[in-house]
Amino acid sequence: MLEYDKPITNVTLAVMGFRPYICYPKQCRKHYRKEITVNSFRKSLYVGALLMAPFLLSASVASANSKPANNQQNVQVQRLGASQHESEQQIANQQPQAVKNDNSPIERGDSKYWINRVNLAAYKRQNYRYPHISWNGRDMGGYYAGHGMWTKTGVVYRGANLHKISKYGTQHLKDLGINEVIDLRSYHHQGGADPNEDHPNQPNPLGVKYVEAVVNTRADKQKIAPFKRAYGGEIYKYATSFLRWKHARQAYHQVFMELLNHKSGAIYFHCINGDDRTGIMAALYLSALGVSKWHIYNDFMITDYYDHKMSYRNKAAEMNRFFWGIRTWYGTMDNYLTSSNGLGLTHKQIKQLRSKYLVNYKG
C-alpha cells in the first residue's frame, strides 16, 4: 500500500492557488513535479525566442546590407580614380548621359504623401520667406545641421531674379542687410545674351556688390539642347557629365569663395526663377554645412509649392538624379566638394564655412 503525506484539503490548496495533487501517492507527485519543471523550461524557451527575435532580425538585415554597400563604395572609388585622369577637354566633349532614377525610399510614395510633406515643410518655413524681394525669395537659415547646430539666419538668401523688383522690395532688400548679389545666369560676354534669361537694363541697378557666377554658357545650352528637349528640365539634374563641366564647377566654386570672403551683411544668389541652378547651389551649400538630405529635398521642392505646381514627386526625382550623379562620379558629396576635378574646396575651407554659417540655436 502506498504511503500518504500529511493530509491537506483540496479547499485549502485551491485558496492557496495550487493544484490539489496531495491526494496522489508519492510516485504520482514526483511525476507531476517533473512535468511542471519541463513545462516551465519550455515556456522559458518560448519567451526567450520572442524577446530575441527582433534583435536577430535586425542583425541579419544589417549584415545583408553591409556587403552591397562595400561593393558599391569600391566601385565609386574606382570611378573617382578614373575620372581624375581625364582632361577638361575630354570632359567637355562628352555627350550628356541620361541618369536613371535612384531607388531611394525618398522617391517612392503617392501624390498625397508628397503633397502633405511639402505643405508641412512650407508651413514650417513660412517665416523664412520674403516674397517682396522675389516670388521665390527665402532665407537659408533655420535648418538643423546636426550636433546641436543650425544654419545661421539673415546671412544667406536664395531666390529668383531681381530685374522686376519694386521700390518696396528694394527697401526690403536693404533692410535685410543684403549687400551682395550673385547671379548664376549667362551674359553677353559668354556668347551673347540668352533670350530666355531675364536681365536688367544695367548690370547693377541696386547699388550693391554684383557678382557673375555663370553656371552654363549659351554654348553649353546649345550643346545640350536636343537632350533637354528630349528629357526636360535642367541638364545638371539629368546628365552626370554636367557636374564636371568647367563652367559649372567654376561658378559654384566662386560662390563658395564669396561666402567665405564675405565680411558683413548678407548674400543673395539667384538665377532666372531661383529654381534649378539656384536649387543646386542651395543643395551644395546645405550639404557642405551638414544638413540632411530630408531638408535639402524639402528646400528644393518648396519652389513648386510657391509656384503652385503639384509635381513634388517629379521634383524629388530630379534631386535624386543630381545626387545619383554625385555618387556615380565622385562617390560622396565630400569628394565632390574637395576633389580637384570637383569644386576644389579644402577641408579647412569647409570647416571655416561651418564655423561662419552655423550657430547653436535656431534663428
BELPE-V549944 format. One record per run of one state. SS is the DSSP state (h for helix, s for strand, l for the rest). FROM is the first residue (numbers start at 1). LEN is the number of residues. If there is no record, write none. Layout:
BEGIN
[[SS FROM LEN] [SS FROM LEN]]
END
This chain:
BEGIN
[[l 1 9] [h 10 7] [l 17 9] [h 26 58] [l 84 4] [h 88 6] [l 94 4] [s 98 1] [l 99 6] [h 105 3] [l 108 3] [h 111 14] [l 125 1] [h 126 3] [s 129 1] [l 130 8] [s 138 2] [l 140 4] [s 144 3] [l 147 2] [s 149 3] [l 152 4] [s 156 4] [l 160 7] [h 167 9] [l 176 2] [s 178 6] [l 184 4] [h 188 3] [l 191 18] [s 209 4] [l 213 5] [h 218 14] [l 232 3] [h 235 4] [s 239 1] [h 240 5] [l 245 1] [h 246 16] [l 262 4] [s 266 5] [l 271 5] [h 276 14] [l 290 3] [h 293 14] [l 307 5] [h 312 19] [l 331 2] [h 333 6] [l 339 8] [h 347 11] [s 358 2] [l 360 4]]
END
